[in-house]
Amino acid sequence: MTALVLKLLGKCVDTVRTASWVRRHDVVIVPGMGVLEASLPLRPWETPYALFLLGVSGRLFGTKVALVSVGANIINQRVTGWLVNSAARLAFYRSYRDTFSRDAMRERGLDVTRDHVFPDLVFGLPAPPCEPGDAHTVGVGVMAYYGTNDDRRRADEIHLAYVETIKSFVRWLVDGGRRVRLLVGDESDDAVVQEILADLRDHRPGMDPAWVVAEPVASFAELMRAMAPASTVVATRYHNVMCALKLGKPAISLGYAAKNVTLMADAGLSEFCQSANSPDLDRLIEQFKELEVAAPGLTQTIMARNATNAQLIDQQFAELNRVLFPALNAVPAPAEAESVRT
């Protein structure tokens, strides 16, 4: 009971703080991320409520709230869906990172006729020069995965099957003479990393520990540096797969949502996808063999798509400048102002 009261008090404080913060701004931008989706376990009083509060505050105080290149999907939980839908309707501007997201919002009853699709904003970030990496080094992105928001009853079963598949796959990589770099996207993923390392100590006691390493990662820039030495990547988290593509590295997505499939299809890698809910080790091994053989051509395809995405991100920024800051666009540049005076 005490915990519930404290949680309610905390939400009241959050309401006041958020409203006060929004009031002090002309524009609030929510950049990227899957803020309009519930692919992973999510409670309505978490991100959905925060996003709803942001939208309400924006309308009350005349602040433009922009949801920029965000992800969306169908939400089956009634309260969560209502909060997210309301937040989207209250936003001044919306764009989506793929057509699937826009279509999902249309199916959820939102008028999306004025909403555009642009790539994930990650494609606008600076990246190190494309390096092929070591041909015998593989990046494996792991996750503390327990299923989607609709899989709570099977969470432990899904987690066990996923972790066992990853452990077996890492052992297969090591047995084939490949080094492995374990990659994470959240602190909670560290537990899976430790399970994999413990499994290797039990099943491959004579293995040099340097063959399988895991570096701490706290930002996307650190993730890029940790992934750079690998030539190929197998990953679960959406932004681990995104990072591989950003670096021009052929990848397999052992994913958990339609957004993973959409991202891979856009990069020309449709055949290199699996569901993390029902991973197939034998198929994963075959996919990886095919990926290694096709890697040179796939890298060229990925980099060409990256160049196109970068151009589209520039268009997104130009649209934001036009829609969110019309007064600034109306002010002539210094050279133009000088010509007007003369």
VMD Tcl script that draws the C-alpha trace (Angstrom):
set ca {
  {0.00 0.00 0.00}
  {2.81 2.40 0.89}
  {4.56 1.70 -2.42}
  {1.34 2.46 -4.33}
  {0.86 5.76 -2.51}
  {4.46 6.76 -3.17}
  {4.09 5.87 -6.85}
  {0.93 8.01 -7.13}
  {2.66 10.91 -5.41}
  {5.59 10.53 -7.78}
  {3.29 10.69 -10.80}
  {1.69 13.86 -9.43}
  {5.12 15.44 -9.05}
  {6.05 14.30 -12.58}
  {2.89 15.95 -13.91}
  {3.76 19.32 -12.41}
  {7.43 19.13 -13.42}
  {6.67 18.10 -17.00}
  {4.04 20.80 -17.47}
  {6.38 23.44 -16.05}
  {9.22 22.27 -18.29}
  {7.11 22.20 -21.45}
  {5.75 25.67 -20.71}
  {9.27 27.14 -20.86}
  {9.82 25.99 -24.46}
  {8.48 26.92 -27.87}
  {9.21 23.48 -29.34}
  {9.76 20.05 -27.78}
  {11.14 17.34 -30.08}
  {10.89 13.63 -29.32}
  {13.60 12.20 -31.61}
  {13.27 8.69 -32.95}
  {12.78 5.59 -30.80}
  {9.68 3.42 -30.70}
  {7.66 5.77 -28.53}
  {4.36 4.85 -30.24}
  {4.86 1.10 -29.94}
  {4.71 -1.58 -27.26}
  {6.88 -4.33 -28.73}
  {8.58 -5.03 -25.41}
  {6.92 -5.29 -21.97}
  {5.56 -1.85 -21.13}
  {3.25 -0.51 -18.42}
  {0.79 2.32 -19.18}
  {2.14 4.52 -16.37}
  {5.64 4.45 -17.87}
  {6.46 5.91 -21.31}
  {2.81 6.02 -22.51}
  {1.76 8.28 -19.63}
  {4.86 10.47 -19.96}
  {4.21 10.92 -23.68}
  {0.53 11.69 -23.07}
  {1.48 14.26 -20.44}
  {3.90 15.86 -22.88}
  {1.16 16.19 -25.50}
  {-1.40 17.63 -23.10}
  {1.10 20.16 -21.76}
  {2.01 21.19 -25.28}
  {-1.61 21.89 -26.17}
  {-2.25 23.78 -22.92}
  {0.74 26.11 -23.27}
  {0.98 26.41 -27.05}
  {4.26 24.47 -27.23}
  {4.83 22.53 -30.46}
  {5.46 18.88 -29.62}
  {7.07 17.01 -32.52}
  {7.38 13.22 -32.76}
  {10.20 12.82 -35.26}
  {10.97 9.57 -37.15}
  {9.33 7.51 -34.41}
  {8.29 3.87 -34.46}
  {4.76 2.54 -33.95}
  {2.89 -0.74 -33.96}
  {-0.49 -2.21 -33.08}
  {-1.06 -2.10 -29.31}
  {-3.45 -4.66 -27.83}
  {-3.45 -3.31 -24.26}
  {-6.42 -0.92 -23.96}
  {-5.07 1.69 -21.52}
  {-1.61 1.75 -23.06}
  {-3.11 2.07 -26.53}
  {-5.39 4.93 -25.49}
  {-2.56 6.90 -23.90}
  {-0.24 6.44 -26.90}
  {-2.97 7.24 -29.43}
  {-3.94 10.37 -27.51}
  {-0.32 11.49 -27.31}
  {0.03 11.08 -31.07}
  {-3.15 13.07 -31.74}
  {-2.01 15.87 -29.44}
  {1.36 16.22 -31.18}
  {1.87 19.22 -33.46}
  {4.02 17.22 -35.88}
  {4.54 13.52 -36.56}
  {6.84 11.54 -38.84}
  {7.63 7.83 -38.81}
  {10.78 5.81 -39.34}
  {9.06 3.33 -41.71}
  {5.79 2.82 -43.58}
  {4.82 0.00 -41.22}
  {4.68 2.49 -38.35}
  {2.53 4.96 -40.28}
  {0.21 2.16 -41.41}
  {-0.09 0.96 -37.81}
  {-1.18 4.42 -36.65}
  {-3.70 4.61 -39.50}
  {-5.11 1.26 -38.38}
  {-5.29 2.62 -34.85}
  {-7.61 5.37 -36.10}
  {-5.20 8.27 -36.53}
  {-5.39 10.59 -39.54}
  {-1.92 10.23 -41.06}
  {-2.55 12.00 -44.38}
  {-0.11 14.77 -43.44}
  {2.45 12.49 -41.77}
  {5.61 11.58 -43.66}
  {8.05 8.67 -43.48}
  {11.77 9.28 -43.03}
  {14.55 6.87 -41.96}
  {15.57 6.39 -38.35}
  {17.54 9.42 -37.17}
  {20.51 7.17 -36.44}
  {21.28 7.31 -40.17}
  {21.98 11.03 -39.74}
  {24.66 10.49 -37.10}
  {28.34 10.69 -38.04}
  {30.01 7.31 -38.37}
  {33.62 6.19 -38.66}
  {34.84 5.23 -42.15}
  {33.44 1.92 -43.34}
  {35.96 -0.76 -42.36}
  {35.41 -4.43 -43.23}
  {36.64 -5.62 -39.85}
  {38.39 -8.91 -39.15}
  {36.95 -11.69 -41.30}
  {37.16 -14.07 -38.34}
  {35.45 -11.78 -35.80}
  {31.68 -11.80 -35.30}
  {29.61 -9.33 -33.31}
  {26.78 -11.00 -31.37}
  {24.24 -8.61 -29.91}
  {22.43 -10.19 -26.96}
  {19.41 -9.11 -24.97}
  {17.61 -9.96 -21.76}
  {14.69 -11.01 -23.91}
  {11.44 -12.28 -22.37}
  {9.06 -11.85 -25.26}
  {6.83 -9.00 -26.34}
  {4.17 -7.09 -24.47}
  {1.69 -9.83 -25.47}
  {3.87 -12.72 -24.22}
  {3.94 -12.17 -20.46}
  {2.58 -15.65 -19.65}
  {5.36 -17.33 -21.65}
  {8.13 -14.93 -20.64}
  {10.39 -17.44 -18.85}
  {9.94 -20.09 -21.55}
  {10.80 -17.60 -24.31}
  {13.83 -16.31 -22.40}
  {15.23 -19.80 -21.81}
  {14.88 -20.83 -25.47}
  {16.47 -17.59 -26.65}
  {19.47 -17.76 -24.29}
  {20.11 -21.46 -25.02}
  {20.13 -20.72 -28.76}
  {22.60 -17.86 -28.32}
  {24.89 -19.95 -26.12}
  {24.92 -22.81 -28.63}
  {25.52 -20.43 -31.51}
  {28.48 -18.77 -29.76}
  {29.99 -22.18 -29.07}
  {29.59 -23.05 -32.76}
  {31.31 -19.81 -33.77}
  {34.24 -20.45 -31.43}
  {34.57 -24.06 -32.59}
  {34.78 -22.77 -36.16}
  {37.77 -20.56 -35.35}
  {35.88 -17.26 -35.02}
  {36.36 -14.66 -32.34}
  {33.21 -13.20 -30.78}
  {32.43 -9.74 -29.49}
  {29.32 -9.77 -27.28}
  {27.31 -6.57 -27.64}
  {24.54 -5.19 -25.44}
  {22.07 -2.32 -25.53}
  {20.97 -2.08 -21.90}
  {22.37 -2.82 -18.45}
  {19.86 -5.66 -18.07}
  {21.58 -7.47 -20.94}
  {24.71 -7.99 -18.87}
  {23.12 -10.99 -17.14}
  {22.83 -12.78 -20.49}
  {26.46 -11.96 -21.28}
  {27.55 -13.54 -18.00}
  {25.46 -16.66 -18.77}
  {27.20 -17.02 -22.13}
  {30.66 -16.59 -20.64}
  {29.87 -19.10 -17.87}
  {28.61 -21.56 -20.47}
  {31.89 -21.26 -22.38}
  {33.93 -21.86 -19.23}
  {31.90 -25.03 -18.60}
  {31.89 -26.41 -22.16}
  {35.15 -25.00 -23.55}
  {37.42 -24.86 -20.46}
  {40.62 -24.63 -22.50}
  {39.47 -21.68 -24.60}
  {41.52 -18.49 -24.50}
  {39.24 -15.89 -22.78}
  {40.34 -13.32 -25.39}
  {38.35 -15.21 -28.03}
  {35.02 -14.03 -26.58}
  {34.95 -10.53 -25.15}
  {32.27 -8.14 -23.92}
  {32.97 -4.42 -23.61}
  {30.78 -2.05 -21.55}
  {28.59 0.06 -23.82}
  {26.79 3.19 -22.60}
  {26.11 5.07 -25.85}
  {25.58 4.53 -29.56}
  {29.08 5.88 -30.24}
  {30.55 3.28 -27.86}
  {28.46 0.59 -29.54}
  {29.90 1.55 -32.93}
  {33.44 1.34 -31.54}
  {32.77 -2.05 -29.93}
  {31.24 -3.39 -33.15}
  {33.86 -1.98 -35.55}
  {36.35 -4.91 -35.33}
  {33.65 -7.41 -36.44}
  {33.04 -8.27 -40.08}
  {29.52 -9.62 -39.55}
  {26.87 -9.18 -36.85}
  {24.05 -11.27 -35.39}
  {21.87 -9.17 -33.10}
  {18.51 -8.93 -31.38}
  {18.05 -5.34 -30.22}
  {16.78 -3.07 -32.97}
  {19.53 -0.51 -32.51}
  {22.25 -3.16 -32.49}
  {21.05 -4.22 -35.93}
  {20.79 -0.55 -36.88}
  {24.38 0.01 -35.76}
  {25.63 -2.87 -37.90}
  {23.91 -1.42 -40.97}
  {25.19 2.07 -40.15}
  {28.72 0.61 -40.21}
  {28.06 -1.24 -43.46}
  {28.30 -4.67 -41.83}
  {26.16 -7.57 -43.10}
  {23.86 -8.70 -40.30}
  {21.33 -11.27 -39.17}
  {18.40 -10.00 -37.12}
  {17.20 -12.39 -34.43}
  {14.46 -9.87 -33.78}
  {11.28 -9.39 -31.80}
  {9.08 -7.05 -33.85}
  {8.01 -6.07 -37.34}
  {10.36 -3.08 -37.15}
  {13.35 -5.45 -37.27}
  {12.01 -7.11 -40.41}
  {11.24 -3.75 -42.02}
  {14.72 -2.43 -41.26}
  {16.38 -5.51 -42.73}
  {14.21 -5.44 -45.85}
  {15.12 -1.81 -46.45}
  {18.81 -2.83 -46.37}
  {18.29 -5.74 -48.76}
  {18.67 -8.39 -46.04}
  {15.17 -9.86 -45.85}
  {16.38 -13.45 -45.96}
  {18.57 -12.95 -42.89}
  {15.82 -12.60 -40.28}
  {14.49 -14.80 -37.51}
  {12.09 -14.35 -34.61}
  {13.61 -14.25 -31.13}
  {10.38 -15.85 -29.87}
  {11.13 -19.12 -31.67}
  {14.83 -19.20 -32.60}
  {16.04 -22.06 -34.79}
  {19.73 -22.83 -34.19}
  {20.25 -24.94 -37.32}
  {18.66 -22.29 -39.51}
  {20.69 -19.57 -37.81}
  {23.90 -21.43 -38.60}
  {22.88 -21.86 -42.24}
  {21.91 -18.18 -42.49}
  {25.27 -17.19 -41.06}
  {27.17 -19.34 -43.57}
  {25.22 -17.71 -46.39}
  {25.87 -14.27 -44.91}
  {29.64 -14.81 -44.85}
  {29.70 -15.90 -48.49}
  {27.53 -12.99 -49.66}
  {29.17 -10.37 -47.39}
  {31.13 -8.33 -50.01}
  {28.11 -7.71 -52.20}
  {25.84 -7.09 -49.21}
  {28.20 -4.44 -47.86}
  {27.95 -2.48 -51.12}
  {24.15 -2.69 -51.03}
  {24.02 -1.55 -47.40}
  {26.33 1.42 -47.97}
  {24.34 2.56 -51.01}
  {21.17 2.47 -48.93}
  {22.92 4.36 -46.13}
  {23.76 7.17 -48.56}
  {20.12 7.39 -49.61}
  {18.97 7.41 -45.99}
  {21.37 10.24 -45.17}
  {19.82 12.34 -47.94}
  {16.35 11.59 -46.62}
  {17.40 12.64 -43.12}
  {18.50 16.00 -44.58}
  {15.00 16.32 -46.04}
  {13.52 15.54 -42.62}
  {15.55 18.31 -41.01}
  {14.55 20.76 -43.73}
  {10.90 19.90 -43.15}
  {11.27 20.36 -39.39}
  {12.88 23.75 -39.96}
  {10.01 24.80 -42.21}
  {7.17 23.48 -40.02}
  {8.45 24.16 -36.51}
  {10.32 27.44 -37.06}
  {8.44 29.38 -39.78}
  {9.36 32.75 -38.28}
  {13.07 32.02 -38.64}
  {12.57 31.02 -42.26}
  {10.82 34.33 -42.93}
  {13.84 36.36 -41.75}
  {16.15 37.11 -44.70}
  {19.75 35.98 -44.47}
  {22.31 38.79 -43.89}
  {23.32 38.94 -47.56}
  {19.67 39.06 -48.61}
  {18.90 41.78 -46.09}
  {21.77 43.90 -47.41}
  {20.49 43.63 -50.97}
  {17.04 44.71 -49.82}
  {18.45 47.84 -48.16}
  {20.41 48.84 -51.23}
}
mol new
graphics top color blue
foreach p $ca { graphics top sphere $p radius 0.5 }
foreach p [lrange $ca 0 end-1] q [lrange $ca 1 end] { graphics top cylinder $p $q radius 0.2 }
display resetview
